[in-house]
């Protein structure tokens, strides 16, 4: 046996750590079903949340039991792939049963290559879900919303979460060979929200959002690609009183991606943003905008991701505009073939232009995961969130500690569901 064969034998047969890598990093567990492949999805978690409503003035703590369950059925034909996914999410609050819920998601994805120059990706989705009670920066709330009874402003709170149905269509068409210098792209997205309860709060939020983004990509060097895009987003409200806030946002962007090596990648898009409303009495907004991201892997088992963005979005059913700077940093490190940690942090400095209010949102956390088998992972997670606002009634601090298990981790990562995996 020569030296090369001896070294290979030692790696594969005599090194258990290498065998663990081969097992844990394998593809998802797949169950053949005729021409189809079925991949089950299951995740369960028990957590303690010291501020479930994300409001310091109505602070309430609770243990929370959650699980995701479902599966993905996929079919591959040459270069094409089709998949149907169903998952449900159940959450049971031990100290706030009125906030218990079960959400459902059904989604279909397809990747079709008509020719080597014509590629199409389509995603369809239906989500039966809810918004948890409380203050959430992502919902662009202008006024504080109480959770029980009335707050100091006399605003009556919700006795149960806002429930809604979301229908979505997402498509991306690409023209040009993968290896060609130039590619054309057209992205299309529709999201339709229909709320099911709390009409005194939610009727104004029924809306449809359309997005169309044409783009052009040109490779100027083997590792450098330039691009230009125009993002167009229309928001249309169904309630007559809210239709005055129908809007159009456009982002005119130029940028590129530089792949220095397999360890380093940098992307940037910089441009001009314009926000207008159908109601001429509502003041528009314009500003510079950008998306910057960097990936760095100094070691094969240690990876950093950094993103910086400036953008603006209109507040739901309002002429207020939230202009914000966002910063995100993530570090993933594989300590052994089985043990992985992830440190993450984010900061958003949001200026509510129409109501002259500043909101600063901070979050960070740590995730520790142990891969028991290819089909099983366990972990613990801690996260902290806080909001500091010019309106003190919006401020909150929240700590969440979680223990979780994940079945079939790889498919839980890859399936397109609205709920982030815990693995």
Secondary structure as UniProt FT lines:
FT   HELIX           3..13
FT   HELIX           16..24
FT   STRAND          31..33
FT   TURN            34..35
FT   STRAND          36..49
FT   TURN            52..53
FT   TURN            57..58
FT   STRAND          62..77
FT   TURN            78..79
FT   STRAND          80..93
FT   TURN            94..95
FT   HELIX           97..99
FT   STRAND          101..115
FT   TURN            116..117
FT   STRAND          118..131
FT   HELIX           137..139
FT   TURN            152..153
FT   STRAND          162..175
FT   TURN            178..179
FT   STRAND          182..195
FT   HELIX           199..202
FT   HELIX           203..205
FT   STRAND          207..221
FT   TURN            222..223
FT   STRAND          224..237
FT   HELIX           240..245
FT   STRAND          247..261
FT   TURN            262..263
FT   STRAND          264..277
FT   TURN            280..281
FT   STRAND          285..299
FT   TURN            300..301
FT   STRAND          302..314
FT   TURN            316..317
FT   STRAND          321..334
FT   STRAND          339..352
FT   TURN            353..356
FT   STRAND          357..373
FT   TURN            374..375
FT   STRAND          376..389
FT   HELIX           392..394
FT   STRAND          396..407
FT   HELIX           409..414
//
